[in-house]
Amino acid sequence: MNNHNQDEIRIGMIGFGYIASCVYRLIQEQNDYIASKIGKRLHIAKIADKDANKLQKDLPGLSAIAQSRDAADILEDPDIDIVVELIGGIVPAYDFVSKALEGGKYVVTANKDLIANKGKKLFDLAQQANVDILFEASVCGGIPIIGPLKSSLASNHISKIVGVVNGTTNYILTRMEKDKLSFDQALRMAQDLGYAERDPSADIEGYDAACKLAILSSIAFNSRVVLDDVYREGITSIKDCDINNAREMGYRIKLLAIGRQKEGKITVKVHPALVPQGHILASIEDTYNAVYVYGNYVDQVMSYGRGAGDRPTASSVVGDIIKIARRFDRDRKGPVYGCSCSEHKELAHMDDDVSKFYLLMDVVDKPGVLAKIARVFGDYSVSIQSMIQKQAEKEGTARLIFITHEVLNKNLDRSMHQVANLDVVQEVLSVIRVEDLN
């Protein structure tokens, strides 16, 4: 039985890597300031990490805090009010968070993989125990977006969310454009600076952004969306010539996360896209993130800031702790937000999605080529908005750049399969969506 003062919130931290140590530092350095705001004091009571070296960090006051290599020492402690999970991944994080909720403890996490894949089960456990799990830091680091969707914007019918939500890919694309680098060169630069992991696939293949979109879409559209529901393309096929062509035509290339609900169906997709230079999302550079929310009363709202890093992420983690602490009562626990995914909306198939496309291909430089390509496009209802012809590097070859009008994805796919097999087409180099973001 917990007999501690209601004005002291006892926290157990599972995982003590660089994010967790920053959370620790923030709470220790600003505890008086936080207490003056909420009338309660945050107390880190225990820390658990299987790597004992992480618990020997030279941080003020750390040696005075109970430490363990076993998460059970936190999960089974009746005096712990809030469990902060910062180990990442699904295993063993799911087991730890489940046990914490089942034990009547509130949970704060930054674990996007966990929420995007196992969120429903965890929310059900939280509801059964009359507690809550908060996860602001799981999407866009220090940018407040989940809380506003659950509170300030909750009265709105959200029709669309669009964002640049992965700092690594945004940095790579920025450097490809600004420094005239190839994809591989920009990736190496991102790795050297610590923005990309040694294995960067989660970022550059779009998995990270897809997890974040699943979380945001679930909240915005009040219907459960999981990672596997999200259509995904990464940026590995983006070439420096695509970056240059886009710029010449008045666009910049960004990896976009787009969620949309229309006529009771949800579309969720992550892919690179040409964005008009005049749109504010085109101006988001380097590791910064931004998310647009389209509501029927609020119109358009954008959240912008640093989408990763220890300090921004720690800010969101501690912000969630404060949300719980403000209304915390050991005798009368209850949800802070709860789960709002009460509907079961149908997911639209990507074949039926409509987009404009940028197409790049090398063709034989002789009369009649355009007529053959146009005939295929006509057969599949692909209408061309604009076309540019450039001289290719190889003699006797021309490079064609098309921007289509809006077309069904399945029609574009079928037409490009036929175009690629034409005897006058040497290679289809790029097929990238164009998002005007009206």
C-alpha positions as CSV (number, residue, x, y, z in Angstrom):
1,M,0.0,0.0,0.0
2,N,1.4,3.4,-1.0
3,N,1.5,5.7,2.0
4,H,3.4,8.6,0.5
5,N,2.3,12.2,0.5
6,Q,-0.1,13.1,-2.4
7,D,2.1,16.0,-3.2
8,E,5.1,13.8,-4.0
9,I,4.9,11.8,-7.3
10,R,7.2,8.8,-7.3
11,I,8.7,7.9,-10.6
12,G,10.4,4.7,-11.8
13,M,12.5,4.8,-14.9
14,I,13.0,1.7,-17.1
15,G,15.9,2.3,-19.4
16,F,18.6,4.9,-18.8
17,G,20.1,5.8,-22.2
18,Y,20.7,9.3,-23.5
19,I,17.0,10.3,-23.6
20,A,16.4,8.9,-20.1
21,S,19.4,10.6,-18.6
22,C,18.2,13.9,-20.1
23,V,14.8,13.3,-18.6
24,Y,16.6,12.7,-15.3
25,R,18.6,15.9,-15.7
26,L,15.5,18.0,-16.6
27,I,13.6,16.9,-13.5
28,Q,16.5,17.4,-11.2
29,E,17.5,20.8,-12.5
30,Q,13.9,22.2,-12.7
31,N,12.2,20.4,-9.9
32,D,11.5,23.5,-7.9
33,Y,10.3,25.3,-11.0
34,I,7.9,22.5,-11.8
35,A,6.7,22.2,-8.2
36,S,5.9,25.9,-8.3
37,K,3.7,25.4,-11.3
38,I,1.8,22.2,-10.3
39,G,2.0,22.2,-6.5
40,K,3.5,18.7,-6.5
41,R,7.1,17.5,-6.5
42,L,8.4,14.9,-8.9
43,H,10.7,12.4,-7.3
44,I,12.7,9.8,-9.3
45,A,12.6,6.9,-6.8
46,K,14.1,4.1,-8.9
47,I,16.0,3.5,-12.1
48,A,16.4,0.1,-13.8
49,D,18.6,-0.8,-16.8
50,K,20.2,-4.1,-17.6
51,D,23.4,-2.4,-18.5
52,A,25.0,-1.4,-15.2
53,N,27.4,1.0,-16.9
54,K,24.4,3.2,-17.8
55,L,23.6,3.6,-14.1
56,Q,27.1,4.9,-13.3
57,K,26.7,8.1,-15.3
58,D,28.2,11.2,-13.7
59,L,24.9,13.0,-13.0
60,P,24.2,15.0,-9.8
61,G,22.3,13.0,-7.2
62,L,22.2,9.7,-9.2
63,S,24.1,7.7,-6.7
64,A,21.4,8.5,-4.1
65,I,18.7,6.9,-6.2
66,A,17.8,3.2,-5.9
67,Q,19.2,1.4,-8.9
68,S,18.6,-2.0,-10.4
69,R,19.3,-4.2,-13.4
70,D,15.8,-5.7,-13.1
71,A,12.7,-3.9,-14.3
72,A,10.6,-6.0,-11.9
73,D,12.0,-4.0,-9.0
74,I,10.1,-1.0,-10.3
75,L,7.0,-2.9,-11.7
76,E,6.4,-4.7,-8.4
77,D,7.1,-1.7,-6.1
78,P,3.7,-0.4,-4.7
79,D,5.2,3.0,-4.0
80,I,5.9,3.8,-7.7
81,D,3.2,6.0,-9.1
82,I,4.5,6.5,-12.7
83,V,6.6,4.2,-14.8
84,V,8.6,5.9,-17.5
85,E,9.6,3.4,-20.3
86,L,12.5,4.5,-22.4
87,I,14.1,1.3,-23.7
88,G,12.3,1.4,-27.1
89,G,11.2,-1.5,-29.3
90,I,8.4,-3.9,-28.6
91,V,10.2,-6.7,-26.7
92,P,10.5,-6.5,-23.7
93,A,8.9,-3.1,-23.6
94,Y,5.4,-4.4,-24.2
95,D,5.6,-6.8,-21.2
96,F,7.0,-4.1,-18.9
97,V,4.3,-1.6,-19.9
98,S,1.6,-4.2,-19.6
99,K,2.6,-5.2,-16.1
100,A,2.9,-1.5,-15.1
101,L,-0.7,-0.8,-16.2
102,E,-2.1,-4.0,-14.8
103,G,-0.5,-3.0,-11.5
104,G,-2.4,0.3,-11.5
105,K,0.6,2.5,-12.4
106,Y,0.5,5.3,-14.9
107,V,2.9,5.0,-17.8
108,V,4.8,7.6,-19.9
109,T,6.7,6.4,-23.0
110,A,8.5,7.7,-26.1
111,N,8.1,4.4,-27.8
112,K,6.5,4.9,-31.2
113,D,7.0,1.2,-32.3
114,L,5.1,0.1,-29.2
115,I,2.2,2.5,-29.6
116,A,1.9,2.0,-33.4
117,N,1.8,-1.8,-33.1
118,K,0.4,-2.6,-29.6
119,G,-1.5,0.6,-28.7
120,K,-5.0,-0.9,-28.6
121,K,-4.0,-3.7,-26.1
122,L,-2.3,-1.2,-23.9
123,F,-5.1,1.3,-23.9
124,D,-7.5,-1.5,-23.0
125,L,-5.3,-2.5,-20.1
126,A,-5.1,1.1,-18.9
127,Q,-8.9,1.4,-19.1
128,Q,-9.4,-1.7,-17.1
129,A,-7.0,-0.5,-14.4
130,N,-8.4,3.1,-14.5
131,V,-5.1,4.6,-15.3
132,D,-3.5,5.9,-18.5
133,I,-0.5,5.7,-20.9
134,L,0.8,9.0,-22.3
135,F,3.1,9.1,-25.3
136,E,3.6,12.7,-26.6
137,A,7.3,12.0,-27.2
138,S,6.6,9.1,-29.5
139,V,5.9,11.6,-32.4
140,C,8.0,14.5,-33.4
141,G,10.2,14.8,-30.3
142,G,9.5,18.0,-28.5
143,I,6.6,19.2,-30.7
144,P,3.2,19.2,-28.9
145,I,0.9,17.4,-31.3
146,I,-0.7,14.4,-29.6
147,G,-2.0,16.4,-26.6
148,P,-3.5,19.1,-28.8
149,L,-5.2,16.4,-31.0
150,K,-6.7,14.8,-27.8
151,S,-7.7,18.1,-26.2
152,S,-7.6,21.5,-28.0
153,L,-8.6,20.1,-31.4
154,A,-10.9,17.3,-30.1
155,S,-14.1,19.2,-31.1
156,N,-13.0,19.4,-34.8
157,H,-13.7,16.9,-37.5
158,I,-10.2,16.3,-38.8
159,S,-10.1,15.7,-42.5
160,K,-6.4,15.5,-43.1
161,I,-3.0,15.5,-41.4
162,V,0.2,16.1,-43.4
163,G,3.6,16.2,-42.0
164,V,7.4,16.1,-42.3
165,V,7.9,13.8,-39.3
166,N,11.3,12.2,-39.8
167,G,14.3,14.4,-39.2
168,T,16.9,12.0,-40.7
169,T,15.3,11.8,-44.1
170,N,14.6,15.6,-44.1
171,Y,18.2,16.2,-43.3
172,I,19.4,13.9,-46.2
173,L,17.0,15.6,-48.7
174,T,18.0,19.1,-47.5
175,R,21.7,18.3,-47.9
176,M,21.2,16.7,-51.4
177,E,19.6,19.9,-52.5
178,K,21.8,22.5,-50.7
179,D,25.2,20.8,-51.0
180,K,24.6,19.0,-54.4
181,L,25.2,15.6,-52.9
182,S,24.1,12.2,-54.0
183,F,21.8,10.2,-51.7
184,D,24.7,8.0,-50.5
185,Q,26.9,11.1,-49.7
186,A,24.1,12.8,-47.8
187,L,23.4,9.6,-45.8
188,R,27.0,9.3,-44.8
189,M,27.0,12.9,-43.6
190,A,23.9,12.2,-41.5
191,Q,25.5,9.1,-40.0
192,D,28.8,11.0,-39.2
193,L,26.7,13.7,-37.4
194,G,24.7,11.1,-35.5
195,Y,21.4,11.9,-37.2
196,A,21.2,8.5,-38.9
197,E,21.9,5.1,-37.3
198,R,24.6,2.7,-38.6
199,D,21.6,0.7,-40.0
200,P,19.4,3.6,-41.3
201,S,16.7,1.5,-42.8
202,A,14.0,2.5,-40.2
203,D,14.3,6.1,-41.4
204,I,15.2,5.9,-45.0
205,E,12.7,3.2,-45.8
206,G,9.9,5.1,-44.1
207,Y,9.1,2.8,-41.2
208,D,9.7,5.6,-38.6
209,A,7.4,8.0,-40.3
210,A,4.8,5.3,-40.9
211,C,4.8,4.5,-37.1
212,K,4.2,8.1,-36.3
213,L,1.5,8.5,-38.9
214,A,-0.3,5.4,-37.5
215,I,-0.3,7.0,-34.1
216,L,-1.5,10.5,-35.4
217,S,-4.2,9.0,-37.6
218,S,-5.6,6.8,-34.9
219,I,-6.1,9.9,-32.7
220,A,-7.2,12.3,-35.5
221,F,-9.7,10.0,-37.1
222,N,-10.9,8.2,-33.9
223,S,-10.2,4.8,-35.4
224,R,-7.4,2.4,-34.8
225,V,-4.6,2.5,-37.4
226,V,-1.5,0.3,-37.0
227,L,1.9,0.3,-38.7
228,D,0.9,-2.4,-41.2
229,D,-2.0,-0.3,-42.4
230,V,0.3,2.5,-43.7
231,Y,1.4,2.5,-47.4
232,R,5.1,3.1,-47.3
233,E,7.8,4.3,-49.7
234,G,11.2,5.5,-48.6
235,I,13.7,7.9,-50.1
236,T,16.4,5.5,-51.3
237,S,15.4,5.8,-54.9
238,I,15.6,9.7,-54.9
239,K,18.4,10.8,-57.2
240,D,20.2,14.2,-57.3
241,C,18.7,14.8,-60.8
242,D,15.2,14.4,-59.2
243,I,16.1,17.1,-56.6
244,N,17.4,19.4,-59.4
245,N,14.4,18.8,-61.7
246,A,12.0,19.5,-58.9
247,R,13.7,22.8,-58.0
248,E,13.7,23.9,-61.6
249,M,9.9,23.2,-61.8
250,G,9.2,25.1,-58.6
251,Y,9.1,22.2,-56.1
252,R,11.1,20.6,-53.3
253,I,11.1,16.9,-52.5
254,K,10.0,15.9,-49.0
255,L,9.2,12.6,-47.3
256,L,5.5,13.2,-46.4
257,A,3.3,11.4,-44.0
258,I,-0.3,11.9,-45.1
259,G,-3.5,10.8,-43.3
260,R,-6.9,11.6,-44.8
261,Q,-10.5,10.6,-44.1
262,K,-13.1,11.0,-46.7
263,E,-16.6,9.5,-47.0
264,G,-16.0,7.2,-44.0
265,K,-12.7,5.8,-45.4
266,I,-9.2,6.5,-44.2
267,T,-6.1,6.8,-46.4
268,V,-2.7,6.6,-44.7
269,K,0.5,6.8,-46.7
270,V,4.2,7.7,-46.4
271,H,6.1,8.6,-49.5
272,P,8.5,11.2,-51.0
273,A,6.6,13.9,-52.9
274,L,7.2,17.1,-54.8
275,V,5.9,19.9,-52.7
276,P,5.4,23.5,-54.2
277,Q,8.1,25.8,-53.0
278,G,5.6,28.3,-51.8
279,H,4.0,25.9,-49.3
280,I,5.4,26.2,-45.8
281,L,6.1,22.4,-45.6
282,A,8.6,22.9,-48.4
283,S,10.6,25.2,-46.2
284,I,11.1,22.7,-43.4
285,E,14.8,21.8,-43.5
286,D,17.4,19.7,-41.9
287,T,16.2,17.8,-38.8
288,Y,13.2,19.9,-38.1
289,N,9.7,18.5,-38.3
290,A,6.3,20.0,-39.0
291,V,2.7,18.7,-38.9
292,Y,-0.4,20.3,-40.5
293,V,-3.8,19.5,-39.2
294,Y,-6.9,20.3,-41.2
295,G,-10.0,20.7,-39.0
296,N,-13.5,21.8,-40.0
297,Y,-13.6,24.7,-37.4
298,V,-10.0,25.5,-36.8
299,D,-9.1,25.3,-40.6
300,Q,-5.4,24.7,-40.7
301,V,-3.0,24.5,-37.8
302,M,0.7,23.7,-38.0
303,S,3.1,22.5,-35.3
304,Y,6.8,23.0,-35.9
305,G,10.0,22.3,-34.1
306,R,12.8,19.9,-33.5
307,G,11.5,16.4,-34.1
308,A,14.3,14.5,-32.3
309,G,17.2,14.9,-29.9
310,D,17.5,14.3,-26.2
311,R,16.4,17.7,-24.9
312,P,13.3,18.1,-27.1
313,T,12.2,14.5,-26.4
314,A,12.9,14.8,-22.7
315,S,10.7,18.0,-22.7
316,S,7.8,16.0,-24.0
317,V,8.3,13.0,-21.6
318,V,8.4,15.3,-18.6
319,G,5.4,17.2,-20.0
320,D,3.4,14.0,-19.9
321,I,4.6,13.3,-16.3
322,I,3.3,16.7,-15.4
323,K,-0.1,16.1,-17.0
324,I,-0.5,13.0,-14.8
325,A,0.9,14.8,-11.7
326,R,-1.4,17.8,-11.9
327,R,-4.5,15.6,-11.3
328,F,-2.9,12.7,-9.5
329,D,-4.9,11.1,-6.7
330,R,-3.9,7.7,-5.4
331,D,-7.3,7.0,-4.0
332,R,-9.3,8.1,-7.1
333,K,-7.2,7.3,-10.2
334,G,-8.6,7.9,-13.7
335,P,-7.6,8.5,-17.3
336,V,-5.9,11.7,-18.3
337,Y,-7.1,11.4,-21.9
338,G,-8.0,7.8,-22.4
339,C,-8.3,6.1,-25.8
340,S,-10.4,8.0,-28.4
341,C,-10.3,5.3,-31.1
342,S,-14.0,4.4,-30.7
343,E,-14.9,3.9,-34.4
344,H,-13.9,1.2,-36.9
345,K,-13.4,3.0,-40.2
346,E,-12.5,1.3,-43.4
347,L,-9.1,1.7,-44.9
348,A,-9.0,2.9,-48.5
349,H,-6.9,0.8,-50.9
350,M,-3.9,2.6,-52.4
351,D,-5.0,1.5,-55.9
352,D,-7.9,3.9,-55.6
353,D,-5.9,6.8,-54.3
354,V,-5.6,9.8,-56.6
355,S,-2.3,11.7,-57.1
356,K,-0.4,13.8,-59.5
357,F,3.0,12.2,-60.5
358,Y,6.4,13.3,-61.6
359,L,7.8,10.9,-64.2
360,L,11.4,10.8,-65.5
361,M,12.5,8.5,-68.3
362,D,15.2,8.2,-70.9
363,V,14.0,7.5,-74.5
364,V,15.4,7.1,-78.0
365,D,15.8,10.5,-79.5
366,K,13.8,10.1,-82.7
367,P,10.4,11.1,-84.1
368,G,7.3,9.3,-83.0
369,V,8.4,8.6,-79.4
370,L,6.0,11.0,-77.8
371,A,3.1,9.6,-79.8
372,K,3.8,6.1,-78.6
373,I,4.0,7.1,-75.0
374,A,0.9,9.4,-75.3
375,R,-1.1,6.5,-76.8
376,V,-0.3,4.3,-73.7
377,F,-1.2,7.2,-71.3
378,G,-4.5,7.7,-73.2
379,D,-5.4,4.0,-72.9
380,Y,-5.1,4.3,-69.0
381,S,-6.6,7.8,-68.6
382,V,-3.3,9.4,-67.7
383,S,-3.5,13.1,-68.6
384,I,-0.3,15.1,-68.8
385,Q,-0.1,18.6,-67.2
386,S,3.4,19.5,-68.5
387,M,6.3,17.9,-70.3
388,I,10.0,18.9,-70.5
389,Q,12.6,17.4,-72.8
390,K,16.3,17.5,-71.9
391,Q,19.4,16.1,-73.6
392,A,20.5,12.9,-71.8
393,E,24.2,12.0,-71.3
394,K,24.1,9.1,-73.7
395,E,24.2,10.0,-77.4
396,G,21.0,9.5,-79.2
397,T,19.0,9.6,-76.0
398,A,16.6,12.2,-74.8
399,R,15.4,12.7,-71.2
400,L,11.7,13.3,-70.7
401,I,10.1,14.8,-67.6
402,F,6.3,14.6,-67.2
403,I,4.0,16.0,-64.5
404,T,0.6,14.4,-64.7
405,H,-2.8,15.6,-63.7
406,E,-4.5,13.7,-60.9
407,V,-4.8,10.0,-61.8
408,L,-5.8,6.8,-60.0
409,N,-2.7,5.0,-58.7
410,K,-3.7,1.8,-60.4
411,N,-4.0,3.5,-63.7
412,L,-0.6,5.1,-63.4
413,D,1.0,1.8,-62.3
414,R,-0.5,0.0,-65.3
415,S,0.4,2.7,-67.8
416,M,4.0,2.8,-66.5
417,H,4.4,-0.9,-66.8
418,Q,3.4,-0.6,-70.5
419,V,5.6,2.4,-71.1
420,A,8.6,0.7,-69.6
421,N,8.2,-2.1,-72.2
422,L,8.0,0.2,-75.2
423,D,10.9,-0.3,-77.6
424,V,11.5,3.5,-77.7
425,V,11.9,3.8,-73.9
426,Q,15.3,2.9,-72.6
427,E,14.6,3.3,-68.9
428,V,12.0,4.7,-66.5
429,L,14.2,6.4,-63.9
430,S,11.7,7.9,-61.4
431,V,8.0,7.9,-60.5
432,I,7.3,10.3,-57.6
433,R,4.1,11.7,-56.4
434,V,3.3,15.4,-56.5
435,E,1.3,16.9,-53.6
436,D,0.0,20.4,-54.1
437,L,-1.4,20.4,-50.5
438,N,-4.4,22.6,-51.2
